[in-house]
Structure formats: C-alpha cells, structure tokens
C-alpha cells in the first residue's frame, strides 16, 4: 500500500458553488396544436368502439363482482411521449391510467360506468385532443393468465421456484390502482384466494406500496390460481442470489503487506456484503473493523468474500502490474449473508431475494450512518429486461434512498463457452446482457475489462473481458455504469489471467465482475471519506463518474460503446478530487422545482482561453440525481429527469428586417445520443432521457467558438403528475463542470479562481487529511 500523501505539488481544490445563486425562471408554455398520428374517421371510431364493447361484454361480470379491473392498452411507438399520453381519453370519467409496463404499454382501471363512458367518448367526442389520442391507440385488451406469467407455463414457474418449508416460493406482484378503495379490494381478493388455498404470503423485504409478495405454492394448480386473480400483475419464481464460485489458480505465498497499525489517521470502510471474510489471516484481521453474520456455521464458506476483501484492502499491492488501481488505505466491514452454494466446499444452502432484502435492511439500519459504500459482488440468474426494472433492483433503490448509501454491484458473468467477443456479435447481444440486480438505478453497476492482450482468441488489453456482461439496462439506462480490471480469459476459457487476491492462506488469481466491483468500491469509499462533511450519494456518484475515461484511449467513451464500458474506468485518488493548473472544476449542488429552470447567465469563462472574440478549450459536465421513482410505471419507473445546457449567446441578424437578436447556442452536448428522431422511444434509447447520470462533452476546437457571453441552464422534467402530489419535494442534483486547456498550457485554474471569486459565493471542496504510513513525513 503506497503512501497516498507523498508530497508532489500543492493540491488545487475543486470549487463548490453555493446553492441558490442561479436565477429561477418559469418554463415557458409551449406546444403545437394536437395532430393525429393517423386518420380518425367514423370507421376507425366504430372499429375501436366495437373492440371496447367486446371487452366490456367479456369482463363485465368480473367488473360488477370486483368494482374495478385492470386492462392493457398498447400505444403507437411514436406516441409514447409524455406530451402524447392519452389522458383525456383514459381519464377519471372513463378508465384512468394507473400504470405502465413496457415502452408504449399502459394499464387502465376499468369500471362498468367507466367502460360505458369510454365507448361514448370514442364514438362522439370530436375535440382535437381526443381525436389525436384516439389515433395513438393500437389495442385495448384484458390481462390474461399467460401475460401475468410472462408467457411461462405454470409448471415451469413452479419448477424454477426455490423450496420453502411447505412448498415452492414464488413472487407475486399486484396492480397498483393508487390511493383509492379499489386497491383495497384487489388486495382483499388476493389474500382471500391465498387463504382458501393455504398459500402462505409474506411481504417482508418489499416496500408496502410495491404490492410484492412471496407466495408459497404447493402445486401447479396454485400457480394457475394466482395467475387468474384479476388484481395480479405478475407471477414468477422467487430469484436466488448467487456469487461466482471462486476458481483459484496460480497460488503464491502472501507478500509482506501493510497492516492497519502501519497507517496513521482515519481510513474509509467498505461493507463487504458477501460470503464472509476469513479470520485466519492476521494481517487481514487488522483491516476488518467489524463482523456480522446471517449464515449458520455449517453453511459458511468465506472464499469469495475473502477474495473481495483482499482487493479492497490490498488491490494495488497484490497487482502491481495493473495500472489505475487506487492505492489509498481502505478497511472493510464483514457482513456475511451469502451461504455456501459450492458442493465441493461442504453443505450448501441458498438465499432468496426476499431473505436477502430483509437481512440487508437490518444491517443498514444498524450501520448506514457509519458506512456509506456497500459492495454487492453478487447476481441472480435473471437477465435484466430492456422494458422493466426488476423488483430486486427497485427494492435496492428504496434502501439506498432510505439510508443514503451507495451499492456497488457486479454486472454479472457470462459463463458458457464460447464466451463473448469484442466487438460483440449480434447473436451475443441478448444472452450477454447484465443480470439482476445490476439494473438498480441508484446502484453503481461494474463491468470487467482485460489487463492483458489476447492476440487471436480473446480481448485486447483494456477491452471488455470475455465473461463481462453488457447493457443497456431497462429504459436504455447506461449499464454497466463503470468498468475496472476483473481478469481476462480467451473465448474458450482455455487461457486465463486473473486479478490477484487472497485465497484463505496465501494469494491466488481469479476472474469475474465480482472482482472488478471492489476496485471501484474502494475509490467511492475514498470520495465519501475524504470530503468533509460527508457528501450526499448523488455528489459522490457524480465525482466518481466525472473523471472516468475510456481505458484504451484515456479519452471519452465513444458513442455506441457505452453499453460495454459505461462511462469508463474511474480515476483513482487524488485525481478525481482535485484540479491541475490547466483545468478548473466547479460543483453545483442545488435543487430544482417542477415548472422552473435555473439559469446562471453571464457565466465566467477563463480569460486565458479567449482570443480575438472566440472561446477555446475543452469542457465536460456530469449531472447526477436520484430521480423520483414509481414501481407501477414499468419502463417509466424514473419519473423525474434533469436536462443541462451550457453554451453562448450569439447575435443573429434577421434577413428581412436587419434586426439583431441574441440567440443561445449550446456548445456542450449530451454524450451517447443521436437527436435525429424526435419521438420519445428514440429519445429514451439515444438521448438517455430519464437516466440518473448524464455526461456532456464539448471541444471548442482549434478555431474556437464565437459568442457574446456564456450561460448555464438546468431544468426539471416530470411525468405521471408526480409534481402534483403532496409528497413531492424539489429535486436535488449535482452538476460538475470542468473547463480545460487540452494543450496543458493556459493557467485555467488561476483564471477561474479569480473570476469565480468575483461572480459567486464559493468555497473549496473541503478534504480531510489523508492517512499516512507511519514513520513517513
């Protein structure tokens, strides 16, 4: 472990711009008159009316018996934008929208009176808005048992479900009708069916408003019965949580390693949520600040957790030939929650998603105030959907928000040879996608890159490892978020080169995204630890992301490759927490209200990057926030989004009148986008709307860019009316801007320090003293 405080040059601190200095302005009303997506004539209305009448006849007995039932509405792909949502057609007077599923899939609440009114609206409402909304509807249909099981046969659901005490554990989710009496009726009917069939249900680990249950079924008939309940949205097997079986190779004795007693000063701590950490290595014991176990002694196998802990404590020392591994001292807390699932290591046991959530909630309640980074080098066998976020990820998001911590999660391993090429083949894209729970929005998902070259049958150095799964995540959120070195192998797995860590007695090599994650966890823990007072998770995540780079070029990750590299390889300390003489980094920690935007007009720009009326330099920005979330909205799970614009005002002369107007031009566009098509489905995929982290980059080029003055603007977008609910609070965000001279000559830091002092109330991002190796100055 190197001395992280070796004197070099004076550190140049990041500037923190104090909040409430941007000017708040109301977003101007806009929009064009509604235009239908297709012709809505009498024949079209009659066809749609007949479809609704047929649905009414089929489901009316159920409606009368239950007061309300859910229906599925499919919307045209190009009509799924918030501004196109058919909220007058499907309103409180007819069948209101109560949820969403896949992109373009809505769920509405149908009552007998509502269906009658819907038919009447379709046939006779001639308003422009309703005509447009009618044109967007592809079909309306009842929810079927097969739909609830996502096309899986009941027997297969039961077969894939883990055993409980008296049956097989399935996971059931109900529809959420919102805060009304109909929701209570849905829950009552579900509970009554379960009681009659002796299906034990349990909500432990799941949020009350998620309406997710563990349900212990005895037979295929039980699964069938659950699938027929009107209020049930989905029925599936309860996932099991797994780790990679460590395949240790190339063992060596432990080298001389620093102990905690060799380091003076406080150090950060990462909670290792894993199989446990051995207590048989004296040097490692000095770095373990506490232990807690949820695993019975007979089922303990600490191999995996010990390997992860070794990388957190001594990753750089054990892997001196691998660059970019942070070398600052870091301790661990051992949270043993995963039992042995390797038959070669003794009796095996499994842990279900629900059990895991209960255990980690208990641990967070005790330790979240003290420890902010929790390493989850685990996964399930469930590949993440492109359409919906998993129940597991949603609950991890709730826990991170509740306890204000960060989960660092491995992206999952592809383990069936032949492994994954790079670039990926088309046939590998679907089976090679990330696994649950790395679709967590607030979690930081980590992929693996290779530290060696395979000239023929494998990845080149710094390319994604052949076992490392790729994104995107649901709603096209960028996943994995970041990458680090987790070992490498050939496509047939005949040649392997792992990262080195502890194997219980000495050291050994191993490979997997499980072992890339802890190398990022230790950097994030340093960020939390070094900044004082302790930053919010959003700012910590923004700082971790802001200086991440493509490991191959040390530049930006190119468009189209973000699903394999995320935002890149994070920079170790101290680089992610300081500036250089030719760069200046500013942090804005503030809040946004819906319907308003914040503007910093006449934004300062370094004089040394201005020449002959033009601006020069390189600019990159990162925006991070914890979006409002709604589990019932499927692919629209994230309900708030922050958009940022940074650029200049230019004079524009009218050709007709000669009048000069001032026009804003953005010069720092969002990365990983293609704005060529404007409808929402394309923006979701290409512009990453509704994603919790977004990066921007602009290079003003050798010729520079002309402009009168600079302007920074951020605004909040919302959906599902969340801004109208009493519980909605202003949306906090962190925005980081770095202005740099790519030629590394201009005194950008000193310039900005002067102009910022005159323009803003600002202070240095305060850092605590770093730990030292004892006996060194």
KALIN-V32611 format. One record per pair of residues at least 4 apart in sequence whose ideal C-beta (glycine too) atoms are under 8 Angstrom apart, sorted by the first residue. I is the first residue (numbers start at 1). J is the second residue. Records with the same first field share a line. If there is no record, write none. Layout:
I=J + J
This chain:
1=257 + 258 + 262 + 263 + 314 + 316 + 317 + 327 + 328 + 329 + 773
2=6 + 316 + 327
3=772 + 773 + 776
4=327 + 328 + 329 + 573 + 574 + 770 + 771 + 772
5=769 + 770 + 771 + 772
11=574 + 578 + 767
12=578 + 579 + 580 + 581 + 749
13=578 + 579 + 764 + 765 + 767
14=577 + 578 + 579 + 585 + 586 + 587 + 764 + 765
15=584 + 585 + 586 + 587 + 752 + 753 + 756 + 762 + 763 + 764 + 765
16=586 + 587 + 589 + 762 + 763 + 764 + 765
17=21 + 586 + 587 + 588 + 589 + 756 + 760 + 761 + 762
18=760 + 761 + 762 + 763
19=588 + 589 + 590 + 591
20=590
21=600 + 760 + 761
22=588 + 590 + 598 + 599 + 600 + 712 + 714
23=598 + 599 + 600 + 601
24=593 + 596 + 597 + 598 + 599
25=596 + 597 + 598 + 599
26=595 + 596
27=595 + 596 + 597 + 715
31=83
33=128
34=128 + 129 + 131 + 132
35=132
36=40 + 131 + 132 + 134 + 135
37=76 + 78 + 79 + 132 + 135 + 136
38=44 + 135
39=44 + 135
40=44 + 45 + 131 + 134 + 135
41=45
42=46
43=47
44=48 + 134
45=49 + 122 + 123 + 134
46=50 + 123
47=51
48=52 + 122 + 134 + 137 + 140
49=53 + 119 + 122 + 123
50=54
51=55 + 139 + 140
52=56 + 115 + 118 + 119 + 122 + 140
53=57 + 119
54=58
55=59 + 71 + 115 + 140 + 141 + 142
56=60 + 115 + 116 + 119
58=142
59=63 + 69 + 71 + 110 + 142
60=64 + 112 + 115
61=65
62=66 + 69 + 230
63=67 + 68 + 69 + 110 + 111 + 112 + 115
64=112
66=185 + 186 + 189 + 230 + 231
67=111 + 181 + 182 + 185
68=109 + 110 + 111 + 114 + 177 + 182 + 185
69=109 + 110 + 142 + 143 + 230 + 231
70=98 + 99 + 107 + 108 + 109 + 110 + 143 + 175 + 177 + 230 + 231 + 233
71=95 + 107 + 108 + 109 + 110 + 140 + 141 + 142 + 143
72=101 + 105 + 106 + 107 + 140 + 141 + 142 + 143 + 147
73=86 + 90 + 97 + 105 + 106 + 107 + 108 + 137 + 139 + 140
74=104 + 105 + 106 + 137 + 138 + 139 + 140 + 141
75=79 + 80 + 84 + 86 + 104 + 105 + 106 + 136 + 137 + 138
76=80 + 104 + 135 + 136 + 137 + 138
77=103 + 104 + 679 + 681
78=679 + 680 + 681
79=84 + 104 + 135 + 136 + 679
80=84 + 85 + 103 + 104 + 679 + 680 + 681
81=85 + 679 + 680 + 683
82=680 + 717 + 719
84=132 + 133 + 136 + 680
85=97 + 106
86=90 + 97 + 106 + 133 + 134 + 136 + 137
87=91 + 97 + 133
88=127 + 129 + 130 + 133
89=94 + 118 + 121 + 122 + 130 + 133 + 134 + 137
90=94 + 95 + 96 + 97 + 106 + 108 + 118
91=96
92=96
93=114 + 117 + 121
94=114 + 115 + 117 + 118 + 121
95=108 + 109 + 110 + 111 + 114 + 115 + 118
96=108 + 109 + 114
97=106 + 107 + 108
98=107 + 108 + 109 + 175 + 176 + 177 + 178 + 632
99=106 + 107 + 175 + 176 + 233 + 632 + 633 + 634
100=105 + 106 + 107 + 632 + 633 + 634 + 635 + 636
101=105 + 106 + 107 + 387 + 388 + 634 + 635
102=387 + 388 + 634 + 635
103=387 + 475 + 635 + 681 + 684
104=681
105=634 + 635
107=175 + 233 + 632
108=140
109=114 + 177 + 182
110=114 + 115
111=115
112=116
113=117
114=118
115=119
116=120
117=121
118=122
119=123
120=124 + 125
121=125 + 130
122=134
125=130 + 131
126=130 + 131
127=131
128=132
129=133
130=134
131=135
132=136
133=137
143=147 + 148 + 230 + 233
144=148
145=149 + 224 + 227 + 228
146=151 + 227
147=151
148=226 + 227 + 232 + 233 + 234 + 235
149=153 + 154 + 157 + 223 + 227 + 234 + 235 + 236
150=234 + 236
152=156 + 157 + 236
153=157
154=158 + 220 + 223 + 224 + 227
155=159 + 220 + 223
156=160
157=161 + 170 + 223 + 235 + 236 + 237
158=168 + 170 + 217 + 219 + 220 + 222 + 223 + 237
160=237
161=168 + 169 + 170 + 217 + 237 + 238
162=168 + 169 + 237 + 238 + 240 + 350 + 352
163=167 + 168 + 169
164=168 + 169 + 200 + 216
165=216
166=200 + 216 + 218
167=199 + 200 + 216 + 217 + 218 + 222
168=216 + 217 + 218 + 237
169=214 + 215 + 216 + 217 + 237 + 238 + 352 + 354
170=214 + 215 + 216 + 217 + 223 + 226 + 235 + 236 + 237 + 238
171=212 + 213 + 214 + 215 + 234 + 235 + 236 + 237 + 238 + 239 + 353 + 354 + 391
172=190 + 201 + 212 + 213 + 214 + 215 + 226 + 232 + 234 + 235
173=210 + 211 + 212 + 213 + 232 + 233 + 234 + 391
174=186 + 187 + 190 + 211 + 212 + 213 + 231 + 232 + 233
175=186 + 211 + 231 + 232 + 233 + 632
176=183 + 209 + 211 + 631 + 632
177=182 + 183 + 186
178=183
179=183
181=185
182=186
183=187
184=188
185=189 + 231
186=190 + 230 + 231
187=191 + 211 + 231
188=192
189=193 + 229 + 230 + 231
190=194 + 201 + 213 + 229 + 231 + 232
191=195 + 201
192=196
193=197 + 199 + 225 + 226 + 229
194=199 + 200 + 201 + 215 + 226
195=199
197=218 + 222 + 225
198=218
199=215 + 216 + 217 + 218 + 222 + 225 + 226
200=215 + 216
201=213 + 214 + 215 + 216
202=213 + 214 + 215 + 354
203=208 + 212 + 213 + 214
204=214 + 354 + 357 + 358
205=353 + 354 + 355 + 356 + 357 + 358 + 361 + 395
206=210 + 212 + 213 + 354 + 357 + 391 + 395
207=212 + 394 + 395 + 398 + 631
209=631
210=391 + 394 + 395 + 631
212=391
214=238 + 352 + 354
215=226
217=222 + 223 + 226
218=222
219=223
220=224
221=225
222=226
223=227 + 235
224=228
225=229
226=232 + 235
227=232 + 235
238=352 + 353 + 354
239=352 + 353 + 380 + 381 + 382 + 392 + 436
240=350 + 351 + 352 + 353 + 380 + 381
241=338 + 350 + 351 + 352 + 353 + 356 + 378 + 379 + 380
242=341 + 378 + 379 + 380 + 381
243=274 + 275 + 304 + 338 + 341 + 377 + 378 + 379 + 514
244=304 + 377 + 413 + 512 + 514
245=304 + 341 + 342
246=303 + 304 + 307 + 503 + 510
247=510 + 511
248=303 + 307 + 503 + 508 + 509 + 510
249=496 + 498 + 508 + 509 + 510
250=498 + 500 + 508 + 509
251=503 + 506 + 507 + 508
252=500 + 506 + 507 + 508
253=506 + 507
254=281 + 283 + 502 + 506 + 507
255=317 + 318 + 507
257=283 + 314 + 317
258=262 + 263 + 283 + 314 + 317 + 329 + 773
259=283 + 286 + 287
260=267 + 286 + 287 + 329 + 331
261=286 + 774
262=773 + 774
263=267 + 329 + 771 + 772 + 773 + 774
264=771 + 772 + 773 + 774
265=769 + 770 + 771 + 772
266=529 + 768 + 771
267=328 + 329 + 330 + 331 + 529 + 771
268=328 + 330 + 331 + 373 + 522 + 525 + 526 + 528 + 529 + 530
269=289 + 330 + 331 + 332 + 333 + 370 + 371 + 373 + 525
270=312 + 330 + 331 + 332 + 333 + 371 + 373 + 374 + 375 + 518 + 521 + 522 + 525
271=332 + 333 + 335 + 363 + 367 + 371 + 373 + 374 + 375
272=277 + 305 + 308 + 309 + 312 + 332 + 333 + 334 + 335 + 375 + 518
273=335 + 337 + 338 + 360 + 363 + 374 + 375 + 376 + 378
274=304 + 305 + 308 + 309 + 335 + 336 + 337 + 338 + 375 + 377 + 378
275=295 + 300 + 301 + 302 + 303 + 304 + 305 + 336 + 338 + 339 + 340
276=293 + 295 + 300 + 301 + 302 + 305 + 306 + 334 + 336 + 338
277=284 + 288 + 291 + 302 + 305 + 306 + 309 + 332 + 334 + 336
278=284 + 302 + 306 + 502 + 504
279=285 + 288 + 291
280=504 + 505
281=285 + 306 + 502 + 504 + 505
282=286
283=287
284=288 + 306 + 309 + 310 + 313 + 502
287=309 + 313 + 330 + 331 + 332
288=309 + 331 + 332 + 333 + 334
289=331 + 332 + 333
290=333 + 334 + 367
291=333 + 334 + 336
292=333 + 334 + 335 + 336 + 363 + 366
293=300 + 334 + 336 + 337
294=335 + 336 + 337 + 359
295=299 + 300 + 336 + 337 + 338 + 339 + 349
296=300 + 339 + 349
298=346 + 347
299=339 + 340 + 346 + 347 + 348 + 349
300=336 + 339 + 340
301=339 + 340 + 342 + 345 + 346
302=306 + 336 + 504
303=307 + 342 + 345 + 503 + 504
304=308 + 338 + 377 + 514
305=309 + 334 + 336 + 338
306=310 + 501 + 502 + 503 + 504
307=311 + 501 + 502 + 503 + 510 + 514 + 515
308=312 + 375 + 377 + 501 + 514 + 515 + 517 + 518
309=313 + 332 + 334 + 502 + 518
310=314 + 315 + 318 + 501 + 502 + 507
311=315 + 318 + 499 + 501 + 515 + 518 + 519 + 522
312=330 + 332 + 375 + 518 + 521 + 522
313=330 + 331 + 332
314=318 + 501
315=319 + 325 + 326 + 499 + 501 + 518 + 519 + 522
316=320 + 325 + 326 + 327
317=327
318=500 + 501 + 502 + 507
319=325 + 485 + 499 + 500
321=451
322=451 + 485 + 499
324=484 + 485 + 551 + 569 + 571 + 572
325=484 + 485 + 519 + 572
326=330 + 519 + 522 + 523 + 526 + 572 + 573
327=572
328=522 + 526 + 572 + 573 + 770 + 771
329=771
330=522 + 525 + 526
333=367 + 371
335=360 + 363 + 374
337=351 + 356 + 359 + 360 + 363
338=351 + 378
339=348 + 349 + 350 + 351
340=345 + 346 + 347 + 348 + 349
341=348 + 349 + 350
342=348
343=348
351=355 + 356 + 359
352=356
353=357 + 380 + 391 + 392
354=358
355=359
356=360
357=361 + 392 + 395 + 399
358=362
359=363
360=364 + 374 + 399
361=365 + 399
362=366
363=367
364=368 + 374 + 399 + 402 + 403 + 405
365=403
367=371
368=372 + 403 + 404 + 405
371=405
372=404 + 405 + 406 + 525 + 528 + 534 + 537 + 540
373=405 + 406 + 408 + 521 + 524 + 525 + 528
374=405 + 406 + 407 + 408
375=408 + 517 + 518 + 521
376=407 + 408 + 409 + 410 + 437 + 443 + 517
377=409 + 410 + 512 + 513 + 514 + 515 + 517 + 518
378=409 + 410 + 514
379=410 + 411 + 412 + 413 + 435 + 436 + 437 + 438
380=392 + 435 + 436 + 437
381=435
382=390 + 435 + 436
383=430 + 431 + 433 + 434 + 435 + 436
384=390 + 393 + 433 + 434 + 435 + 436 + 438 + 439 + 473 + 474 + 479
385=389 + 390 + 439 + 474
386=433 + 472 + 474 + 475 + 476
387=474 + 634 + 635
388=474 + 634 + 635 + 637
389=393 + 394 + 439 + 441 + 473 + 474 + 475 + 631 + 634 + 637
390=394 + 436 + 437 + 439 + 474
391=395 + 631
392=396 + 436 + 437
393=397 + 436 + 437 + 438 + 439 + 440 + 441 + 443
394=398 + 629 + 631 + 637
395=399
396=400 + 407 + 409 + 437 + 440 + 442 + 443
397=401 + 440 + 441 + 442 + 443 + 629
398=402
399=403 + 405 + 407
400=404 + 405 + 406 + 407 + 440 + 442 + 443 + 537
401=442 + 626
404=536 + 537
405=537
406=442 + 443 + 444 + 524 + 528 + 537 + 540 + 541
407=440 + 442 + 443 + 444
408=443 + 444 + 446 + 517 + 518 + 520 + 521 + 524
409=437 + 438 + 440 + 443 + 444 + 445 + 446 + 517
410=438 + 445 + 446 + 512 + 513 + 514 + 516 + 517
411=434 + 435 + 438 + 445 + 446 + 447 + 448 + 468 + 469 + 470 + 471 + 479 + 480 + 513
412=434 + 435 + 438 + 469 + 513
413=467 + 468 + 469 + 512 + 513 + 514
414=419 + 420 + 431 + 432 + 466 + 467 + 468 + 469
415=419 + 467
417=491 + 492 + 493
418=491 + 492
419=466 + 467 + 489 + 490 + 491 + 492 + 493
420=424 + 428 + 432 + 464 + 466 + 467 + 468 + 469 + 470 + 491
421=425 + 428 + 466 + 491
422=459 + 460 + 463 + 464 + 466 + 564
424=428 + 429 + 432 + 470 + 564
425=429
427=431
428=432
429=433 + 470
432=469 + 470
433=469 + 470 + 471
434=438 + 439 + 445 + 469 + 470 + 471 + 473 + 479 + 480
435=469
437=443
438=443 + 445 + 473 + 479 + 480
439=445 + 473 + 474 + 477 + 479
440=445
441=477 + 627 + 629 + 637 + 638 + 692
442=537 + 626 + 692
444=481 + 482 + 520 + 524 + 541 + 544
445=471 + 473 + 479 + 480 + 481 + 482 + 566
446=480 + 481 + 482 + 483 + 484 + 513 + 516 + 517 + 520
447=464 + 465 + 468 + 469 + 470 + 480 + 482 + 483 + 486 + 513 + 516 + 564 + 565 + 566
448=464 + 465 + 467 + 468 + 483 + 484 + 485 + 486 + 487 + 511 + 512 + 513 + 515 + 516
449=459 + 462 + 463 + 464 + 465 + 468 + 483 + 484 + 485 + 486 + 516 + 551 + 565 + 569
450=454 + 458 + 459 + 460 + 461 + 462 + 463 + 464 + 465 + 466 + 485 + 487 + 488
451=461 + 462 + 485 + 487 + 488 + 497 + 499
452=461 + 488 + 497
453=460 + 461
454=458 + 459 + 460 + 488 + 490 + 495
457=490 + 491 + 492 + 495
458=466 + 488 + 489 + 490 + 491 + 495
459=463 + 464 + 465 + 466 + 488
462=551 + 552
463=552
464=468 + 470 + 483 + 564 + 565
465=486 + 487 + 488 + 489 + 511 + 513
466=488 + 489 + 490 + 491 + 493
467=489 + 511 + 512 + 513
468=483 + 486 + 513 + 516 + 564
469=480 + 513
470=480 + 563 + 564
471=477 + 478 + 479 + 480 + 562 + 563 + 564 + 566
472=476 + 477 + 478 + 479 + 563 + 685
473=477 + 478 + 479
474=635 + 637
475=635 + 636 + 637 + 638 + 684 + 690 + 691
476=684 + 685 + 688 + 691
477=638 + 688 + 690 + 691 + 692
478=562 + 563 + 566 + 567 + 672 + 688 + 691 + 693
479=563 + 566
480=513 + 565 + 566
481=545 + 566 + 567 + 693
482=520 + 544 + 545 + 548 + 566 + 567 + 568 + 569 + 570
483=516 + 551 + 565 + 566 + 568 + 569
484=516 + 517 + 519 + 520 + 569 + 570
485=499 + 516 + 519
486=499 + 511 + 512 + 513 + 514 + 515 + 516 + 517 + 519
487=496 + 497 + 498 + 499 + 509 + 510 + 511 + 512 + 515
488=496 + 497 + 498 + 511
489=493 + 495 + 496 + 497 + 511
490=494 + 495 + 496
496=509 + 511
497=509 + 511
498=508 + 509 + 510 + 511 + 515
499=509 + 510 + 511 + 515
500=507 + 508 + 509
501=507 + 508 + 510 + 515
502=506 + 507 + 508
503=507 + 508
510=515
511=515
512=516
513=517
515=519
516=520
517=521
518=522
519=523
520=524 + 544 + 570
521=525
522=526
523=527 + 544 + 570 + 572 + 573 + 576
524=528 + 540 + 541 + 544
525=529
526=530 + 573
527=531 + 535 + 540 + 543 + 544 + 573 + 576 + 577
528=534 + 535 + 540
529=768
530=573 + 577 + 767 + 768 + 770
531=535 + 539 + 540 + 577 + 765 + 766 + 767 + 768
532=766 + 767 + 768
533=766
535=539 + 540 + 543
536=540 + 589 + 732 + 734
537=541 + 626
538=542 + 624 + 625 + 626 + 732 + 733 + 734
539=543 + 587 + 589 + 624 + 734
540=544
541=545 + 624 + 693 + 734
542=546 + 587 + 622 + 623 + 624 + 693 + 734 + 735 + 736
543=547 + 576 + 577 + 587 + 736
544=548 + 570 + 576
545=567 + 570 + 622 + 624 + 693 + 695
546=576 + 585 + 620 + 622 + 695 + 736 + 738
547=570 + 571 + 575 + 576
548=566 + 567 + 568 + 569 + 570 + 571
549=553 + 554 + 555 + 556 + 557 + 568 + 569 + 571
550=554 + 555 + 556 + 557 + 558 + 561 + 565 + 568 + 569
551=565 + 568 + 569
556=568 + 620 + 671 + 697
557=561 + 562 + 565 + 566 + 567 + 568 + 671 + 672
559=671 + 672 + 673 + 674
560=672
561=565
562=566 + 567 + 671 + 672
565=569
567=693 + 695
570=576
571=575 + 576
572=576
573=577
574=578
577=765 + 767
579=583 + 584 + 585 + 738 + 749
580=744 + 749
581=747 + 748 + 749 + 750
582=740 + 741 + 743 + 744 + 745 + 746 + 747 + 748 + 749
583=738 + 739 + 740 + 741 + 748 + 749
584=606 + 738 + 739 + 740 + 748 + 749 + 751 + 752 + 753 + 756
585=736 + 737 + 738
586=736 + 737 + 738 + 752 + 756 + 762
587=734 + 735 + 736 + 765
588=733 + 734 + 735 + 736 + 737
589=732 + 733 + 734
590=598 + 714 + 732 + 733 + 735
591=730 + 731 + 732 + 733
592=596 + 597 + 598 + 642 + 714 + 715 + 716 + 730 + 731 + 733
593=716 + 730 + 731
594=640 + 716 + 718 + 723 + 728 + 731
595=716 + 723
596=715 + 716
597=713 + 714 + 715 + 716
598=713 + 714 + 715
599=711 + 712 + 713
600=711 + 712 + 713
601=709 + 711
602=709 + 710 + 711
603=646 + 709 + 710 + 711 + 712
604=710 + 752 + 755 + 756 + 758 + 759
605=609 + 610 + 615 + 710 + 739 + 755
606=610 + 617 + 739 + 746 + 747 + 748 + 751 + 752 + 755
607=751 + 755
608=741 + 746 + 747 + 748 + 751
609=615 + 616 + 617 + 739 + 741 + 746 + 748 + 751
610=614 + 615 + 616
611=616 + 704
612=704
613=706
614=703 + 704 + 705 + 706
615=648 + 700 + 704 + 705 + 706 + 707 + 710
616=700 + 701 + 704 + 741
617=700 + 739 + 740 + 741 + 742 + 746 + 748
618=698 + 699 + 700 + 739 + 740 + 741 + 742
619=646 + 667 + 668 + 696 + 697 + 698 + 699 + 700 + 737 + 738 + 739 + 740
620=668 + 695 + 696 + 697 + 698 + 737 + 738 + 740
621=644 + 646 + 668 + 695 + 696 + 697 + 735 + 736 + 737 + 738
622=693 + 694 + 695 + 696 + 734 + 735 + 736
623=642 + 644 + 693 + 694 + 695 + 696 + 714 + 733 + 734 + 735
624=692 + 693 + 694 + 733 + 734
625=640 + 642 + 692 + 731 + 732 + 733 + 734
626=692 + 732
627=638 + 639 + 640 + 641 + 690 + 692 + 731
628=638 + 639 + 640 + 718 + 722 + 728 + 731
629=637 + 638 + 639
630=636 + 637 + 639 + 720 + 722
631=637
633=637 + 639 + 720
635=684
636=690 + 719 + 720
638=690 + 691 + 692
639=690 + 718 + 719 + 720 + 722
640=690 + 716 + 717 + 718 + 719 + 722 + 731
641=689 + 690 + 691 + 716 + 717 + 718
642=694 + 714 + 715 + 716 + 717 + 731 + 733
643=714 + 715 + 717
644=694 + 696 + 712 + 713 + 714 + 735
645=664 + 666 + 668 + 711 + 712 + 713 + 714
646=666 + 667 + 668 + 696 + 698 + 710 + 711 + 712 + 713 + 737
647=664 + 665 + 666 + 667 + 668 + 707 + 710 + 711
648=664 + 665 + 667 + 705 + 706 + 707 + 708 + 709 + 710 + 711
649=662 + 663 + 664 + 665 + 707 + 708 + 709 + 711
650=662 + 663 + 665 + 706 + 707 + 708
651=660 + 661 + 662 + 663 + 708
652=660 + 661 + 662 + 663
653=658 + 659 + 660
654=658 + 659 + 660 + 661
662=708
664=711
665=707
667=698 + 700 + 705 + 707
668=696 + 697 + 698
669=673 + 696 + 697 + 698
670=687 + 688 + 694 + 695 + 696
671=694 + 695 + 696 + 697
672=686 + 688 + 695
673=686 + 687 + 688
674=682 + 686 + 687
675=683 + 686 + 687
676=682
677=682 + 683 + 686
678=682 + 683
679=683
680=684 + 689
681=685
682=686 + 687
683=687 + 689
684=688 + 689 + 690
688=694
689=717
699=742
700=704 + 705
701=705
712=737
714=733 + 735
716=731
718=722 + 723
721=725
722=728
723=728
724=728
739=748 + 752
740=748
741=745 + 746 + 748
746=751
747=751
748=752
749=753
750=754
751=755
752=756
753=757
754=758
755=759
756=760 + 762
757=762
772=776
